[in-house]
């Protein structure tokens, strides 16, 4: 009878090949690394990713309504209301009556909002070029 115990397996080098073969895994890893840099670069503008998204849609769709923003970004209206109020306090956005719907207000950037978004979108484009240049097929 052998008195040897079965050896307990241990890992010297972690095998990540399977995970690295998955698109979702790689997309998530890439997104996390990009978001980290995005947060850092947008801090100078006082923008979080959701703020940037909302202001970008207003930038490229002057007069967009809150309802349209919520539908486009999958946001709940109460979350957007506070954000728009904050943008108004920062003199980035103003509300104007909608030309065809008397109940709706269109959202527009102020001159300060336009300048901020020109700079923020330029920064985002630079980040995309930097990150895109590091991506490989694998």
PyMOL commands that place a pseudoatom at each C-alpha (Angstrom):
pseudoatom trace, name=CA, resn=UNK, resi=1, chain=A, elem=C, hetatm=0, pos=[0.000, 0.000, 0.000]
pseudoatom trace, name=CA, resn=UNK, resi=2, chain=A, elem=C, hetatm=0, pos=[1.371, 3.424, -0.976]
pseudoatom trace, name=CA, resn=UNK, resi=3, chain=A, elem=C, hetatm=0, pos=[1.464, 6.091, 1.673]
pseudoatom trace, name=CA, resn=UNK, resi=4, chain=A, elem=C, hetatm=0, pos=[1.897, 8.843, -0.890]
pseudoatom trace, name=CA, resn=UNK, resi=5, chain=A, elem=C, hetatm=0, pos=[-0.894, 11.393, -0.985]
pseudoatom trace, name=CA, resn=UNK, resi=6, chain=A, elem=C, hetatm=0, pos=[-2.298, 12.423, -4.312]
pseudoatom trace, name=CA, resn=UNK, resi=7, chain=A, elem=C, hetatm=0, pos=[-0.606, 15.609, -5.362]
pseudoatom trace, name=CA, resn=UNK, resi=8, chain=A, elem=C, hetatm=0, pos=[-2.677, 18.742, -5.132]
pseudoatom trace, name=CA, resn=UNK, resi=9, chain=A, elem=C, hetatm=0, pos=[-2.680, 20.702, -8.367]
pseudoatom trace, name=CA, resn=UNK, resi=10, chain=A, elem=C, hetatm=0, pos=[-1.336, 24.230, -8.358]
pseudoatom trace, name=CA, resn=UNK, resi=11, chain=A, elem=C, hetatm=0, pos=[-0.970, 26.946, -10.978]
pseudoatom trace, name=CA, resn=UNK, resi=12, chain=A, elem=C, hetatm=0, pos=[2.365, 28.445, -11.882]
pseudoatom trace, name=CA, resn=UNK, resi=13, chain=A, elem=C, hetatm=0, pos=[1.192, 30.377, -14.942]
pseudoatom trace, name=CA, resn=UNK, resi=14, chain=A, elem=C, hetatm=0, pos=[-2.454, 31.275, -15.478]
pseudoatom trace, name=CA, resn=UNK, resi=15, chain=A, elem=C, hetatm=0, pos=[-3.891, 30.010, -18.782]
pseudoatom trace, name=CA, resn=UNK, resi=16, chain=A, elem=C, hetatm=0, pos=[-6.112, 32.776, -20.200]
pseudoatom trace, name=CA, resn=UNK, resi=17, chain=A, elem=C, hetatm=0, pos=[-6.226, 31.493, -23.787]
pseudoatom trace, name=CA, resn=UNK, resi=18, chain=A, elem=C, hetatm=0, pos=[-9.916, 30.564, -23.695]
pseudoatom trace, name=CA, resn=UNK, resi=19, chain=A, elem=C, hetatm=0, pos=[-11.047, 33.905, -22.272]
pseudoatom trace, name=CA, resn=UNK, resi=20, chain=A, elem=C, hetatm=0, pos=[-8.834, 35.747, -24.731]
pseudoatom trace, name=CA, resn=UNK, resi=21, chain=A, elem=C, hetatm=0, pos=[-10.569, 33.934, -27.582]
pseudoatom trace, name=CA, resn=UNK, resi=22, chain=A, elem=C, hetatm=0, pos=[-13.951, 35.471, -26.603]
pseudoatom trace, name=CA, resn=UNK, resi=23, chain=A, elem=C, hetatm=0, pos=[-15.056, 38.705, -28.259]
pseudoatom trace, name=CA, resn=UNK, resi=24, chain=A, elem=C, hetatm=0, pos=[-17.099, 39.783, -25.234]
pseudoatom trace, name=CA, resn=UNK, resi=25, chain=A, elem=C, hetatm=0, pos=[-14.188, 39.308, -22.846]
pseudoatom trace, name=CA, resn=UNK, resi=26, chain=A, elem=C, hetatm=0, pos=[-11.855, 41.303, -25.064]
pseudoatom trace, name=CA, resn=UNK, resi=27, chain=A, elem=C, hetatm=0, pos=[-14.434, 44.021, -25.728]
pseudoatom trace, name=CA, resn=UNK, resi=28, chain=A, elem=C, hetatm=0, pos=[-15.022, 44.447, -22.003]
pseudoatom trace, name=CA, resn=UNK, resi=29, chain=A, elem=C, hetatm=0, pos=[-11.295, 44.601, -21.258]
pseudoatom trace, name=CA, resn=UNK, resi=30, chain=A, elem=C, hetatm=0, pos=[-10.805, 47.167, -24.014]
pseudoatom trace, name=CA, resn=UNK, resi=31, chain=A, elem=C, hetatm=0, pos=[-13.789, 49.226, -22.819]
pseudoatom trace, name=CA, resn=UNK, resi=32, chain=A, elem=C, hetatm=0, pos=[-12.509, 49.299, -19.256]
pseudoatom trace, name=CA, resn=UNK, resi=33, chain=A, elem=C, hetatm=0, pos=[-9.093, 50.533, -20.320]
pseudoatom trace, name=CA, resn=UNK, resi=34, chain=A, elem=C, hetatm=0, pos=[-10.571, 53.193, -22.613]
pseudoatom trace, name=CA, resn=UNK, resi=35, chain=A, elem=C, hetatm=0, pos=[-13.075, 54.380, -19.999]
pseudoatom trace, name=CA, resn=UNK, resi=36, chain=A, elem=C, hetatm=0, pos=[-10.306, 54.836, -17.456]
pseudoatom trace, name=CA, resn=UNK, resi=37, chain=A, elem=C, hetatm=0, pos=[-8.415, 57.157, -19.801]
pseudoatom trace, name=CA, resn=UNK, resi=38, chain=A, elem=C, hetatm=0, pos=[-11.678, 58.839, -20.916]
pseudoatom trace, name=CA, resn=UNK, resi=39, chain=A, elem=C, hetatm=0, pos=[-12.566, 59.658, -17.293]
pseudoatom trace, name=CA, resn=UNK, resi=40, chain=A, elem=C, hetatm=0, pos=[-9.156, 61.182, -16.758]
pseudoatom trace, name=CA, resn=UNK, resi=41, chain=A, elem=C, hetatm=0, pos=[-9.246, 63.259, -19.937]
pseudoatom trace, name=CA, resn=UNK, resi=42, chain=A, elem=C, hetatm=0, pos=[-12.844, 64.467, -19.452]
pseudoatom trace, name=CA, resn=UNK, resi=43, chain=A, elem=C, hetatm=0, pos=[-12.224, 65.511, -15.835]
pseudoatom trace, name=CA, resn=UNK, resi=44, chain=A, elem=C, hetatm=0, pos=[-10.829, 68.842, -17.063]
pseudoatom trace, name=CA, resn=UNK, resi=45, chain=A, elem=C, hetatm=0, pos=[-14.228, 69.532, -18.635]
pseudoatom trace, name=CA, resn=UNK, resi=46, chain=A, elem=C, hetatm=0, pos=[-16.183, 68.293, -15.617]
pseudoatom trace, name=CA, resn=UNK, resi=47, chain=A, elem=C, hetatm=0, pos=[-17.800, 65.570, -17.733]
pseudoatom trace, name=CA, resn=UNK, resi=48, chain=A, elem=C, hetatm=0, pos=[-18.614, 61.958, -16.980]
pseudoatom trace, name=CA, resn=UNK, resi=49, chain=A, elem=C, hetatm=0, pos=[-19.254, 59.572, -19.889]
pseudoatom trace, name=CA, resn=UNK, resi=50, chain=A, elem=C, hetatm=0, pos=[-23.034, 60.016, -19.632]
pseudoatom trace, name=CA, resn=UNK, resi=51, chain=A, elem=C, hetatm=0, pos=[-22.667, 63.825, -19.546]
pseudoatom trace, name=CA, resn=UNK, resi=52, chain=A, elem=C, hetatm=0, pos=[-20.495, 63.676, -22.635]
pseudoatom trace, name=CA, resn=UNK, resi=53, chain=A, elem=C, hetatm=0, pos=[-23.052, 61.470, -24.412]
pseudoatom trace, name=CA, resn=UNK, resi=54, chain=A, elem=C, hetatm=0, pos=[-25.971, 63.767, -23.608]
pseudoatom trace, name=CA, resn=UNK, resi=55, chain=A, elem=C, hetatm=0, pos=[-24.107, 66.922, -24.595]
pseudoatom trace, name=CA, resn=UNK, resi=56, chain=A, elem=C, hetatm=0, pos=[-22.806, 65.293, -27.772]
pseudoatom trace, name=CA, resn=UNK, resi=57, chain=A, elem=C, hetatm=0, pos=[-26.357, 64.422, -28.834]
pseudoatom trace, name=CA, resn=UNK, resi=58, chain=A, elem=C, hetatm=0, pos=[-27.467, 67.991, -28.132]
pseudoatom trace, name=CA, resn=UNK, resi=59, chain=A, elem=C, hetatm=0, pos=[-24.433, 69.252, -30.066]
pseudoatom trace, name=CA, resn=UNK, resi=60, chain=A, elem=C, hetatm=0, pos=[-25.310, 67.243, -33.167]
pseudoatom trace, name=CA, resn=UNK, resi=61, chain=A, elem=C, hetatm=0, pos=[-29.107, 67.555, -32.790]
pseudoatom trace, name=CA, resn=UNK, resi=62, chain=A, elem=C, hetatm=0, pos=[-29.934, 71.124, -31.736]
pseudoatom trace, name=CA, resn=UNK, resi=63, chain=A, elem=C, hetatm=0, pos=[-33.496, 71.238, -30.460]
pseudoatom trace, name=CA, resn=UNK, resi=64, chain=A, elem=C, hetatm=0, pos=[-33.562, 67.562, -29.404]
pseudoatom trace, name=CA, resn=UNK, resi=65, chain=A, elem=C, hetatm=0, pos=[-36.136, 66.905, -26.701]
pseudoatom trace, name=CA, resn=UNK, resi=66, chain=A, elem=C, hetatm=0, pos=[-35.601, 65.191, -23.382]
pseudoatom trace, name=CA, resn=UNK, resi=67, chain=A, elem=C, hetatm=0, pos=[-37.811, 62.355, -24.569]
pseudoatom trace, name=CA, resn=UNK, resi=68, chain=A, elem=C, hetatm=0, pos=[-35.619, 61.840, -27.637]
pseudoatom trace, name=CA, resn=UNK, resi=69, chain=A, elem=C, hetatm=0, pos=[-32.471, 61.905, -25.503]
pseudoatom trace, name=CA, resn=UNK, resi=70, chain=A, elem=C, hetatm=0, pos=[-33.873, 59.312, -23.106]
pseudoatom trace, name=CA, resn=UNK, resi=71, chain=A, elem=C, hetatm=0, pos=[-34.898, 57.044, -25.972]
pseudoatom trace, name=CA, resn=UNK, resi=72, chain=A, elem=C, hetatm=0, pos=[-31.530, 57.364, -27.712]
pseudoatom trace, name=CA, resn=UNK, resi=73, chain=A, elem=C, hetatm=0, pos=[-29.450, 56.682, -24.610]
pseudoatom trace, name=CA, resn=UNK, resi=74, chain=A, elem=C, hetatm=0, pos=[-31.753, 54.310, -22.747]
pseudoatom trace, name=CA, resn=UNK, resi=75, chain=A, elem=C, hetatm=0, pos=[-32.034, 56.718, -19.821]
pseudoatom trace, name=CA, resn=UNK, resi=76, chain=A, elem=C, hetatm=0, pos=[-34.875, 57.227, -17.396]
pseudoatom trace, name=CA, resn=UNK, resi=77, chain=A, elem=C, hetatm=0, pos=[-36.422, 60.722, -17.514]
pseudoatom trace, name=CA, resn=UNK, resi=78, chain=A, elem=C, hetatm=0, pos=[-35.792, 61.516, -13.808]
pseudoatom trace, name=CA, resn=UNK, resi=79, chain=A, elem=C, hetatm=0, pos=[-32.073, 60.884, -14.323]
pseudoatom trace, name=CA, resn=UNK, resi=80, chain=A, elem=C, hetatm=0, pos=[-31.958, 63.257, -17.273]
pseudoatom trace, name=CA, resn=UNK, resi=81, chain=A, elem=C, hetatm=0, pos=[-33.895, 66.085, -15.587]
pseudoatom trace, name=CA, resn=UNK, resi=82, chain=A, elem=C, hetatm=0, pos=[-31.259, 66.603, -12.902]
pseudoatom trace, name=CA, resn=UNK, resi=83, chain=A, elem=C, hetatm=0, pos=[-28.488, 66.420, -15.463]
pseudoatom trace, name=CA, resn=UNK, resi=84, chain=A, elem=C, hetatm=0, pos=[-30.092, 69.058, -17.692]
pseudoatom trace, name=CA, resn=UNK, resi=85, chain=A, elem=C, hetatm=0, pos=[-30.668, 71.291, -14.660]
pseudoatom trace, name=CA, resn=UNK, resi=86, chain=A, elem=C, hetatm=0, pos=[-26.963, 70.986, -13.808]
pseudoatom trace, name=CA, resn=UNK, resi=87, chain=A, elem=C, hetatm=0, pos=[-26.009, 71.829, -17.402]
pseudoatom trace, name=CA, resn=UNK, resi=88, chain=A, elem=C, hetatm=0, pos=[-28.210, 74.924, -17.217]
pseudoatom trace, name=CA, resn=UNK, resi=89, chain=A, elem=C, hetatm=0, pos=[-26.532, 76.009, -13.965]
pseudoatom trace, name=CA, resn=UNK, resi=90, chain=A, elem=C, hetatm=0, pos=[-23.159, 75.596, -15.698]
pseudoatom trace, name=CA, resn=UNK, resi=91, chain=A, elem=C, hetatm=0, pos=[-24.452, 77.716, -18.611]
pseudoatom trace, name=CA, resn=UNK, resi=92, chain=A, elem=C, hetatm=0, pos=[-23.938, 74.873, -21.071]
pseudoatom trace, name=CA, resn=UNK, resi=93, chain=A, elem=C, hetatm=0, pos=[-27.538, 74.183, -22.154]
pseudoatom trace, name=CA, resn=UNK, resi=94, chain=A, elem=C, hetatm=0, pos=[-30.722, 76.171, -22.553]
pseudoatom trace, name=CA, resn=UNK, resi=95, chain=A, elem=C, hetatm=0, pos=[-34.299, 75.131, -23.175]
pseudoatom trace, name=CA, resn=UNK, resi=96, chain=A, elem=C, hetatm=0, pos=[-36.344, 76.700, -25.974]
pseudoatom trace, name=CA, resn=UNK, resi=97, chain=A, elem=C, hetatm=0, pos=[-39.974, 76.003, -26.877]
pseudoatom trace, name=CA, resn=UNK, resi=98, chain=A, elem=C, hetatm=0, pos=[-40.312, 73.257, -29.477]
pseudoatom trace, name=CA, resn=UNK, resi=99, chain=A, elem=C, hetatm=0, pos=[-41.533, 74.731, -32.790]
pseudoatom trace, name=CA, resn=UNK, resi=100, chain=A, elem=C, hetatm=0, pos=[-44.199, 72.035, -33.379]
pseudoatom trace, name=CA, resn=UNK, resi=101, chain=A, elem=C, hetatm=0, pos=[-45.001, 70.593, -29.959]
pseudoatom trace, name=CA, resn=UNK, resi=102, chain=A, elem=C, hetatm=0, pos=[-46.219, 73.200, -27.493]
pseudoatom trace, name=CA, resn=UNK, resi=103, chain=A, elem=C, hetatm=0, pos=[-45.652, 70.834, -24.570]
pseudoatom trace, name=CA, resn=UNK, resi=104, chain=A, elem=C, hetatm=0, pos=[-42.032, 70.034, -25.382]
pseudoatom trace, name=CA, resn=UNK, resi=105, chain=A, elem=C, hetatm=0, pos=[-38.842, 71.991, -24.935]
pseudoatom trace, name=CA, resn=UNK, resi=106, chain=A, elem=C, hetatm=0, pos=[-35.907, 71.702, -27.292]
pseudoatom trace, name=CA, resn=UNK, resi=107, chain=A, elem=C, hetatm=0, pos=[-32.413, 71.568, -25.840]
pseudoatom trace, name=CA, resn=UNK, resi=108, chain=A, elem=C, hetatm=0, pos=[-29.664, 73.750, -27.264]
pseudoatom trace, name=CA, resn=UNK, resi=109, chain=A, elem=C, hetatm=0, pos=[-26.064, 74.437, -26.348]
pseudoatom trace, name=CA, resn=UNK, resi=110, chain=A, elem=C, hetatm=0, pos=[-25.102, 77.897, -25.191]
pseudoatom trace, name=CA, resn=UNK, resi=111, chain=A, elem=C, hetatm=0, pos=[-21.940, 79.445, -26.657]
pseudoatom trace, name=CA, resn=UNK, resi=112, chain=A, elem=C, hetatm=0, pos=[-20.070, 78.161, -23.563]
pseudoatom trace, name=CA, resn=UNK, resi=113, chain=A, elem=C, hetatm=0, pos=[-21.540, 74.692, -24.156]
pseudoatom trace, name=CA, resn=UNK, resi=114, chain=A, elem=C, hetatm=0, pos=[-20.493, 74.789, -27.806]
pseudoatom trace, name=CA, resn=UNK, resi=115, chain=A, elem=C, hetatm=0, pos=[-16.910, 75.656, -26.891]
pseudoatom trace, name=CA, resn=UNK, resi=116, chain=A, elem=C, hetatm=0, pos=[-16.757, 73.006, -24.184]
pseudoatom trace, name=CA, resn=UNK, resi=117, chain=A, elem=C, hetatm=0, pos=[-18.039, 70.343, -26.564]
pseudoatom trace, name=CA, resn=UNK, resi=118, chain=A, elem=C, hetatm=0, pos=[-15.695, 71.373, -29.385]
pseudoatom trace, name=CA, resn=UNK, resi=119, chain=A, elem=C, hetatm=0, pos=[-12.804, 70.878, -26.968]
pseudoatom trace, name=CA, resn=UNK, resi=120, chain=A, elem=C, hetatm=0, pos=[-14.224, 67.713, -25.351]
pseudoatom trace, name=CA, resn=UNK, resi=121, chain=A, elem=C, hetatm=0, pos=[-15.025, 66.066, -28.700]
pseudoatom trace, name=CA, resn=UNK, resi=122, chain=A, elem=C, hetatm=0, pos=[-11.533, 66.925, -29.974]
pseudoatom trace, name=CA, resn=UNK, resi=123, chain=A, elem=C, hetatm=0, pos=[-10.100, 65.286, -26.853]
pseudoatom trace, name=CA, resn=UNK, resi=124, chain=A, elem=C, hetatm=0, pos=[-12.333, 62.228, -27.355]
pseudoatom trace, name=CA, resn=UNK, resi=125, chain=A, elem=C, hetatm=0, pos=[-11.243, 61.951, -30.999]
pseudoatom trace, name=CA, resn=UNK, resi=126, chain=A, elem=C, hetatm=0, pos=[-7.567, 62.086, -29.964]
pseudoatom trace, name=CA, resn=UNK, resi=127, chain=A, elem=C, hetatm=0, pos=[-8.194, 59.348, -27.418]
pseudoatom trace, name=CA, resn=UNK, resi=128, chain=A, elem=C, hetatm=0, pos=[-9.913, 57.203, -30.060]
pseudoatom trace, name=CA, resn=UNK, resi=129, chain=A, elem=C, hetatm=0, pos=[-6.937, 57.602, -32.420]
pseudoatom trace, name=CA, resn=UNK, resi=130, chain=A, elem=C, hetatm=0, pos=[-4.489, 56.669, -29.657]
pseudoatom trace, name=CA, resn=UNK, resi=131, chain=A, elem=C, hetatm=0, pos=[-6.464, 53.629, -28.566]
pseudoatom trace, name=CA, resn=UNK, resi=132, chain=A, elem=C, hetatm=0, pos=[-7.365, 52.558, -32.092]
pseudoatom trace, name=CA, resn=UNK, resi=133, chain=A, elem=C, hetatm=0, pos=[-3.718, 52.595, -33.040]
pseudoatom trace, name=CA, resn=UNK, resi=134, chain=A, elem=C, hetatm=0, pos=[-2.968, 50.029, -30.326]
pseudoatom trace, name=CA, resn=UNK, resi=135, chain=A, elem=C, hetatm=0, pos=[-5.684, 47.567, -31.347]
pseudoatom trace, name=CA, resn=UNK, resi=136, chain=A, elem=C, hetatm=0, pos=[-4.675, 44.460, -33.215]
pseudoatom trace, name=CA, resn=UNK, resi=137, chain=A, elem=C, hetatm=0, pos=[-6.680, 41.706, -34.871]
pseudoatom trace, name=CA, resn=UNK, resi=138, chain=A, elem=C, hetatm=0, pos=[-5.908, 39.409, -31.942]
for i in range(1, 138): cmd.bond("trace and resi %d" % i, "trace and resi %d" % (i + 1))
show_as sticks, trace
zoom trace
